[in-house]
Amino acid sequence: MAEIAVLLVLKKIAIALAGETLSFAKDLLAKKSELVAALPDDMKLISNELELIRAFLKKIGRTGRKDEVIETWIGQVRRLAYNMEDTVDHFIYVVSTHNQTGSPLDYLKKIAKKPQRLLSLDEIASEIKKIKQELIQLSESSYETEKEMYLPGHDYSIRDEELAGIDKNKQTLISSLKFEDPSLRIIAVRGMGGIGKSTLANNVYKNEGFNFDCRAWVSISQSYKLEDIWKKMLTDILKKDKKEFDPGTIDSAELKEKLIKTLDKKRYLIILDDVWMADVFFRIKEVLLDNGLGSRVIITTRTEEVASLAEDSCKIKVEPLGDHDSWLVFCRKAFPKVENHICPSELRQCGESIVEKCDGLQLALVAIRSILSLRPKNVAEWKLFYDQLIWELHNNENLNRVEKIINLSYKYLPDYLKNCFLYCAMFPEDYLIHRKRLIRLWIAEGFIE
C-alpha cells in the first residue's frame, strides 16, 4: 500500500508541475510571499525524495524482510504520502480556480479531489515545507533501516558469499568466540590489505548463534579520535536495546563512564577494524574491562605489532588464496549467467594469466572480475585488458598491488561515475556517508540527474 500511495502522489506532483500548470502557477505565486514562491522547487525536492523512498520500498518488497522497525517506517511513509497528496490537491484546485473559466486548466479540477475547506496558498506553502522536512528525515532514516537489514556499518567490498579458502580461519575464529573461557579474550586477524580480513570478521560478527548481549563494529582510521571511537561503540551497543543516545550531549569523561557501566554486566563482542598501532588498542581498552562473562574483542590489522596483542592461540593470519580458490572467486562474478560459472575454453588461458597477477588477494580479484563481467567476452578484449593490467602493475610505484588494480578499475568507469567516485574523497577517512545524502550532493553538483 505504501508504494502505491507514493506512486499516486508522484503522479499528482507531476501534474502540478506540468508545463502549462506551472507556467500559470508561477505568475500566481510570484505575487505572493517568498515561502509561497518556493512551492514549485519544494515540490520538486519532495518528488526526488519520494523516488528514492519508492526504490527502497521496492527493495523491501523483493527481500520480503519486514520487522517492527521497517513496518513503523513504512507506516510513516504512507502517512506522509497521503498528506502530500491532499496538499497537492489543494494546490491544483487553487491554481485552476484562479484561472479563467473555460480555460484548459479547468480539467485539473476533475483530477484533484475537491477539498472540504480550501487552503490558502500560504497554508499550502507551510504544509509543503513541513512535509519536505519530515520527508528528508524519513529518507535519511531509511539508510539506517537498510543498514539494519543487510550489513553493519563498515567496509564490505568482498561479500560473504564470495569468500573462498577461509574455512580453516573461520573455524579458528568461531572457536575463539565460544564461551568455554569466561575471561576477556583478544583475537587478532592479520593480513595484507585487500586479503579479506574484515570480511572474515564480519562473517562471524553477523552470526547470532554466539549469544552476545551486545556488539559493536568500529573502523579505526590512522588519524583516529578516541572520543569518536567510544561514541561509535556506545551507539552500536545501545542500538540493540533500542535506547536513544545523543553523542553530542556527552563529554569524554561521561562517555567513558557510561561505556564502562553499560558493558559491566554484558557479554560483549567488539570488532576493531583496521588497527595500525598497538597504542590505539591500549587507549580503547580502558573501557573494555574483563567482567568474566566471556566477552571477546576481534582486531583486524596489517601489522605484527598489533597482532602480538593477542595470545598465540588467538592469532589468525589470513594468507592469499591459492590458484584454485582464486580462479573460483574470479569466475563466480566474471561469468554470473553461465551454468556453474564455467569460463569458456577460448578465454581460460588469458583469464588464468589475469588471475595470476592478483596474487591471491580477494579484493583485487573482486575488482578485476567486476570489470570483465561488463566487458565483451572475447579473446581480443581480454588480451587488451591483460596488457593494460601489466602496464598498471609495472608503473605507479607509490601504489601497492591492490591499489594499482583498483586504479585500473577506476579508469574503466564511465566519465560521470568517475566524478561521483572522486567526490567521495572530500569526506574524511572512515567517514560514514549516508547514501541518500550523497546522491543529493551528486545531483546538486550536476554529476547525475
N, C-alpha and C positions, 0 to 999 in steps of 0.2 A: 504493500500500500504506500509506503513512504516514497519508493521510487516513482510510482505513478503520480503522486502528489507533486513531486519535484518536476517531473516531466510536464505536467499541466501548467505549473507556474512559469516554467521556462517558455512555453508556447505563448502564454499571456504577455510575458515581458517582451518577447519578440514582436508581438502585435503592437504593444505600446511604443516600441522603439522603431517601428517600421517607418520608411521614408516619409510618406505624406503625414502620418500621425505626428511624428517627431518634428517635422517642419512647422506644423501649426502649433504644436505644444511649445516649441522654443519661443515663438512670438508671444505666446501667452505667459510663459514662465519668466521671460526677460523683464517683464514689468513688475515682477514680484521680488521678494527678499532673496538674499544670497543662498539661503538654505533651500528655497523653492527652486531657484535657478540650477542648483546642483542635482536635481532629481534625475535627469537622464543619465548622468555619469554614475550616480549611486546605483541606479537600476542595472547598468552595465556591469558594475563591480559585483552586485548580487548575483547576476546571471553567471558570471565567471565562477564564483564560489559554488553556486549550485551545480554547475557542470562537474566540478571536482568532487563534490559530495555524491553526485549521481554515479560517477565512476567507482567511488568507494562502495556505494550500496550494491553495485553490480558484483564487485569482488566478494562482498559478504555473501551475496546470493550464490555465487559459484562455490565458495568453500563450504557453505552450509553451517558455518561456525557462528553460533549465537549464544551469548551468556547474558547475565543480568546487566553488565556494563554496556554491552552492544545494544541490547534491547532498549535501555534507557536513552542511549544516544539516538537511536532510530526514532524513538518517540519524540524527541526534541526536534529532529529534522522535520518530521511530519507536521508538528505544531507550527513551526516557522514557515513551512511551505504554505499551509492553509492561511496563515496571517498575511503572507506576502500576496497570495492570490486575491484575497479580499481587498487589500490595499491597491493592487494594480487595477482591480475592477473599479474602484473609486476614481483612480487617476484617468482611466479610459473614459469613464462616464463624464467626468468634469470636462475633459478635453472636447468630447463630442457635443456636450451641452452648450459650450461656449461658442461652437461653430454655428454658422447659419443653417437654418432648417433646409433640408433638401439637398445638402452637400454630400459628397461621397463619404464623409465621416459619420453620417447617420448610421451606417451599418455597424459601427462599433458598439452602439447601444444594444444590439442584438447579441453581440459576442460576450459582453460583460454582464454579470449578474447585477440587477438594479439594487443598490444598497437601500436598506430601510431608512437610514439617515445619511445623506451625502456629506462627506467630509470636505472641508475647505482645503485648498492647496497647501496652506501652512500646516494643517493637521496631517495631510498625506506625507508631506516632506519630513515631518517629525517622526512619523511612524516608520517611514522608509529608512531614516537614519538609525533608528533603534534596531530595526531588523538587520540592517547592514552590520552593526557592531556585534549583535548576537551571533550572526551567521559566521563572521570571521572567527569568533571564539570557538564556535562549534566546528568549523572547518579545521582549525588548529588542533582541537581535541581529537579529531579523527586520526591524527598522526599517532597520538598516544594509544588510541584504541587499536589501531593497526599494529603497533609495536607489540601490544599485549597478545594479539592474535598470532603473531608469527615468531619474532626473534627478540632477544634482549638487545639493549642499545649498545651495540659495538660493531666492529668491522666483521662482515660476514661475506667476504669476497668469494670464499670457497664454500659451497653449500654442503650441508651434512650428507646428503645423498650422493655427493660427488667424492666423498672421502674414499681413499683406497690405500691398502697396505698399512693400516693403522690398528689392526685388530689386537696385536700384542700390546701396543702402547695404551689402547683404550682399556684393555683388561687390567693393566697395571694401575691405571688411573682410577678405575672403578674399585679395585681392591683397596686402594689408599683411602677412599671415601667411606668405606664401610665402618660400622660402629664398634668393631671389636676393641679398638683402642680409644678410651674416653678422653684422652688428653688432646689438646690442640695440636694439629699436625700441619706442617708447611710442606706443600708439594710443589716442586719446580718442574716446569715443562720447557726444555731448552732446545733451540734450533735456529738456523739462519732465517732471515726474513723471507716470507713467502712460502714457507715449507708446510704450513698448516697447523701451527701451534694453537692459535686462537680458535680455529675450527674444532680441533680436538677437545679443547677445554669447553667450548660451547656445547659440544655433543653430550657431555655429562652434566653441564650446568642446567640444561633443559629437562633432564631426566628427573621426574617427580618421585622416582622409586626410592630415593635415599632418605626421605623423611627429615629434611632440614626444616627448621621452623622459619627461617628467612634466608634470603640470598641477595647478593649484590654483585654487580659487574662494574668495574671501574677501569677505563683505559687511562694509562699513565703517560702523559706527554713528557718529552725531555725537559720542557720548561714548566714543570708542574707547580701547582699551588696546593699546599697541604689542606687548606680550608676547603678548596673546591672538591678535593678527593673525598673528604669526610662528608661534605654535603651530598655528593652523589651516592655514597654508601647509605646514608641515613634515608634519603629519598627512596632508594630501592627497597630497603629493609621495611620501611613503614607502608610501602605500597601494598604488600600482601595483607596487612591488617586494615587496609582502606582508611588509613589515618592521614589527615591533612598535615602538610609540613611546608612552611614558607621559609626557604633558605635565606631570604633577605632580612629576616627579623631576628637573627641569632648571631652572637659574636663567637669567636673561636673557642673561648673557654667554655661557654654554654654548650656549643656544638660537641666538643669533646666529652663533656659530662653526660650529655643526652645520649650519645652513641654508646658509651660505656654502660650506662644504665639500661639502655634498650637491649644490648647484646648479653647482658649479665645472665639472664635466665633462659637464653635461647641457644639451640644448636644451629649455628650459622655456617653458611658457605659463602666465602668471599673470593671473587676472581680479580686478581690484579694483573691486567693485561699489558704486555709490552713494557716491563720494568727494565730500565737501563742501568741503574745504580743501586747498590745494596743499601746505601743510606736512606733512600726513599722508603724502603720497606721498614727500616728501623723507626722512622718517624711515624709511618702509618700504624705500626704495631702498638703504639701507645694505647690505642682503643681496642685492640684485639686480645683481650685477656683470656687466659685459659680457664674456662668455667667448668671443666670436667664433664662436658656434655657431648664430646666427640665432634667439636667444631673443626672445620677444615678451611685452609687458605691455599688457593692454587695461584702460583705465579707463572706467567709466561715470559720468557726472556731470551735474548740472543747471547747473553754473556755467561761465562762460567762463574764469575764472581757472584752474580745474583743467584745462580743455581746452587751455589755452595751453601746458601742459607738453609736448604733442606737436607735432611739426613740422606745418606746414600740410598736407603731403601725407598725413599720418596722422590728420587730424581728420575726424570724421564727425558731421554734425549731423542728427539724426532729426527730421523735420518731421511735423506732424499729417497724418493721412490725408485724401485728397480725398473729395469726396462719393461717388464711385462705389465706391472701396475701403471707405469707412465703411459703406455700405449692404450690401456683400458680407459684411463681418465680422459685421454685425448679423444678417443673415438666416440665416447658417450655423447659429447656435445657436437663434435665435428660432423657426425652422421646421425642426427637425432631421429630422423624419419626412416632410416634403414633398419630392417629387421636385425636384431641383436647388435646393432651399431657396427656392422662389419664394413671395413674400409674396402672400396673397390680395388681389385688387384693391380690396376694400372697406376694407382696413386700410392700404393703401400710403400714402395722404396723411398719416394720423396717424403712421404709422411713420417716414416721412421727416422729419416735424416733430420727433419724439423723437430721431432720429439726429442731426439738425442741432444739437441742444443739447449733443451730446457733443464738439463742436469737433474731431473727428478724433482724439480721444485713445483709444487702443486699450483701456486698462484701463476707461475709462468705458463704452465700447461693450460690453465683456465683462460688466460688472456689470449693465447695463440689460437686455441681451438674455437674461441668465440669469434675471432676474426674470420677464420677459414670456414666456419659454418655458414657465413653470409656471402662467401665468395663463390664464383663458379667452380664446380668440381671437375676440373680438367688438369692435365699434367702441366701445360704451359703456365697456367695461373699459379699452381703450387710451386713450380720451379722459380717463377718470378718472386714469389713471396720468400722462398728459401734464400735467394740471393740477397734480398733486402734484409732478411734476418741476419745473415752472415755479416753484411756491411755494418749493421747496427751493433752487433756484438764486438766487432773489431774497432769501433770508434766510441766516442763519448766515454773517455776514460774515467770521468768523475762519477759515473753511474755503476751500480752493481748489476749483475746479470738480470735479476728480476726487473729492476728499473729500466734497463735497456729494452727489454721485451715489452714492458708497459708503454714505453715511449714509442715503440713501433705501433702498438695498438692505437695510440693517440693519433698517429699520422694517418691511420686508416679511417678515422672518424669523419663524417661529413663536416663541412666548414661550420655550419650553425651549431653543431654539437661540440665542436672544439671550443667555441666561445663559451658555451654553457659549462664545459669542464673547467676551463681556465678561470671562470668567475668564482669557482669554489675555492680557489687559492686565496681569496680575500678573507676567508674565515680562519681563525686560529687552529693550530693542530689539535686534533681530537675534539673539536667543537661539534656538538650535536646539532646538525642542520635540519630543521623541520621541513619536510618535503613540500608542503603546501606553500610555506613562506618562500622557499627557494624558487618555486615555479612562478610565483607572482613577481619576484625580483627579476627573473629572466624575461618575463613579459614586459615589465617596466623598462628594461634595457633594450627591448626590441629584438632579442635573440630568437624568441618563438612567439607564436600568436595563440 
